[in-house]
Amino acid sequence: MADVRLIDANALLDFISDERKEAADNKNHEKMRGNDYEMHFWSGALVQARWIRQYVNEAPTIDAAPVVHARWVPNHGSYGTPHCSNCKWRIPYSEDSTLDARSFCPNCGAKMDATDNNVGHKDDKED
């Protein structure tokens, strides 16, 4: 089985809509020029666009949650334990040594692969 590829179906439908409008404009232009062959070509494109829209709308969907990217923010305050940049959950002091081994936050599920350059955080300030 092929790999599942998530797409933005609404963006695809918008694109098809734009192409359909262009095909309708071209069909009307060719009709006014009396060019039957081109007019029929664009009529076919309109029918195909309608079918494609129908296929996209009827395609099965999957439940997928967006990936939240975060990072462990070191804390040099009173607790001294790092916290998640997404939910502020603190690693218990006894588990602090396993920080590098955690690839996600056990509280919110955020993937710990963010850097200052690639993700905007709610609040990365140290407490």
N, C-alpha and C positions, 0 to 999 in steps of 0.2 A: 504494500500500500504506500502511496506517495505521502510525503510529509504534509501535515496540515499547515496551511498558510493563512494567517489572519489578515483580512483586508478591511478597509473602511467601506462598507457597502453603501453608505449614504454618499460618500465622496464619489464612488463609482456611478451611482444613479445620477448624481449631479452632472458628471462628465457625459454620461449617455444623453441626458436631457439637453446639454449644450450642443452635442453633436447632432441630436435629432432636430434642434432648432435650425442649425446650419443646413441640414439636409432639406428641411422644409423650405427654407429660403432659396436654396439652389433649385429645388423642384419648381417652385413658383417662377423663378427667373427663367428657367429653360422652357417652361410652359408659355411664358410671355413671348419668348423668342421663337416658339413653334418647333422646338427641337424635341420631338417625341421620344427618341432613343434616350437622351439624357434625362428627360422628365421621368421615364419609366425606371431608369437606374436609381434616381433619387427616391422614387416611390418605394422601390424595393428596400432601400436603406432605411426608410421610415418604418417599414414593416419589421425589418430585422431589429431595429432599435427597440420596438415595442416588445418583441419576443425576448430580447436580452433583459430588458427591465423586468419582465414577468419571471424569467429564470432567476434573476438575482433576488427578487422579492420572495420567491418560493424556495430558495435554497435553505437547507437546514442550517441552524445556528448552533453555536456552542457557547457554554458558559465560560467566560474568560475574564479574569480581573486584570486590570492594568498593573504592571510591576511598579512597586514603589521603591525608589533607590534612596538609600540613606548611608550614614557612616557612623562609626563610634566617635563621639566627641569626648576628648579627654577632659576630665574635671579635676581641677586642682583646689577646689573649694573644701568645705568641711567634710564632705563624704569621701572625696578623693577617688570615686569610681566613675568610669566612663558611662555616658548615657547615649541612647539612640537619638539621632538628629531628627527623626520623624515623630516619635511619640514620647520622648524624654524618659523612657524606661531605663532605670539604672541597673547595671550588672551587679548582682550581690557581691559584696567584698570577697567572699570566699571563692567566687568563680572568676575573679578579675584576671587570674593567670591564664584562663582559657579564652580570653578576648579574641586573640588572633584566629582561633579555630572556629569562631562563630561567623558563618557567612550570611546569617539573617538574624533579625531581632525576634526573639521568642515571644515578645509581647504583641507586636503589630505585624510581623511577617515581612518587614522591609528587607530588601536585599542589600547587604552591606558592601556595595561596590562603588559608592559615590565618592567623588572628590570635590573640592571647592570649585573646580572649573566646569564640571559637567552636570551639576544638579543644584537647583535653588532649594534651600532648606527653609522650613518655617522659622527656626530660630537656632542657630548654631552657637549661641553665646554660652560660655561656661557659667554654671550656676555658682 
